[in-house]
Amino acid sequence: MAFINKTDVTQYLEATTIDQLTDGVDSIVDDAILDAEERIKEKISPRFNLVTEFAKTGATRNRSLKKCCISLAIYYLFQRVHIDVLPEGREVAHEEAEKWLNDVYEGRL
């Protein structure tokens, strides 16, 4: 089971926008979520036990990790449609997520 799901993603991106990006195919959302989780593992698994973190559900999930995962998943959803211009807010959220991952890896958080 994934750490986040489509319902979590809708906290930051409207369901209608998600459906437009994916033509209503939920497996595309699932793939974007798995891509986001993989990126997080690549960055910080050497320092943290992500098996334990990713196994958490509901309110027990780390809010910062959840937000990072959602931001990355949304970025990957937009990236899949090969649009020329990524919405600025999505680019900023992606950069913040990557910065957060770097800060965690470097022990600054």
C-alpha positions, 0 to 999 in steps of 0.5 A: 500500500502506498504512503499516500493516495489520490485523496491525499493528492486532492488536498493540494490539487483539485480532483477535476484537474487530476482527472484532466491530467490523467484522463480519469485513469487512476493507475496514472495517479498511482504511478506518480505516487510510486515515482514520488516515493521512489524519489524520496527513497533515493534521497533519504533512505540511507539515513532513515528507515523509510519502510517504517515511515511509509508503513504509517497511515492516517494521522500517524504519518509525518506531515512534512514527509506526506507534503513532500510526497504529494508535491512530488507526485503532483509534479510527476503528474504534470510532467507526464502530460508533456506540457510546455509550461508547468504551473509556477506553483507546482514548480515552486512546490517541487523545488521546496520538496527537493530542498526539504529532502536535501535538508533531511539528508544533510541533517539540517532538519 
